[in-house]
Amino acid sequence: MDYVGRPLLACMFLTLLWLQWRFPLRRQHFKMLPRLVRNFVLSIPGFAIVRLAMLPIPIAVAIWAQVRHIGLLNWLALPFWITPTGGGTGPTT
């Protein structure tokens, strides 16, 4: 996802930056560059927290669900050859 997400996010950021510069919604009280630097510096901790939280939490939930046999893939008896692809546990014989 990082190979697609990062360029997509960068293109979206540049598009919104261009739209803000071309069609401002209100009169600017501060110069653009110092304002962008200040906003970027203040947003770094939030991005870091979200980035770190988005990996362990879903993995922990997936492990919890697999141990307790919760979820559709744990209820299906998938063929042996598709089990690694589908994420199911397969037949338990």
Backbone hydrogen bonds, N-H to C=O, Kabsch-Sander energy under -0.5 kcal/mol:
donor,donor_aa,acceptor,acceptor_aa,energy
5,G,1,M,-3.7
6,R,2,D,-1.6
8,L,4,V,-1.8
9,L,5,G,-2.8
10,A,6,R,-2.4
11,C,7,P,-2.6
12,M,8,L,-2.3
13,F,9,L,-2.5
14,L,10,A,-2.5
15,T,11,C,-2.3
16,L,12,M,-2.6
17,L,13,F,-2.4
18,W,14,L,-2.3
19,L,15,T,-2.5
20,Q,16,L,-2.3
21,W,17,L,-2.0
22,R,18,W,-2.9
23,F,19,L,-2.9
35,R,31,K,-1.5
36,L,32,M,-2.7
37,V,33,L,-2.4
38,R,34,P,-2.4
39,N,35,R,-2.5
40,F,36,L,-2.4
41,V,37,V,-2.6
42,L,38,R,-2.2
43,S,39,N,-1.3
44,I,40,F,-1.0
47,F,43,S,-2.2
48,A,44,I,-2.5
49,I,45,P,-2.4
50,V,46,G,-2.3
51,R,47,F,-2.5
52,L,48,A,-2.3
53,A,49,I,-2.2
54,M,50,V,-1.8
55,L,52,L,-0.5
57,I,53,A,-1.2
59,I,55,L,-1.4
60,A,56,P,-2.6
61,V,57,I,-2.3
62,A,58,P,-2.4
63,I,59,I,-2.4
64,W,60,A,-2.4
65,A,61,V,-2.5
66,Q,62,A,-2.2
67,V,63,I,-2.4
68,R,64,W,-1.7
69,H,66,Q,-0.8
70,I,65,A,-2.9
74,N,71,G,-0.5
75,W,71,G,-0.8
75,W,72,L,-0.8
76,L,72,L,-1.3
78,L,76,L,-1.1
82,I,79,P,-1.0
83,T,79,P,-1.0
86,G,82,I,-3.0
87,G,83,T,-1.9
89,T,73,L,-0.8
90,G,76,L,-0.5
93,T,91,P,-0.9
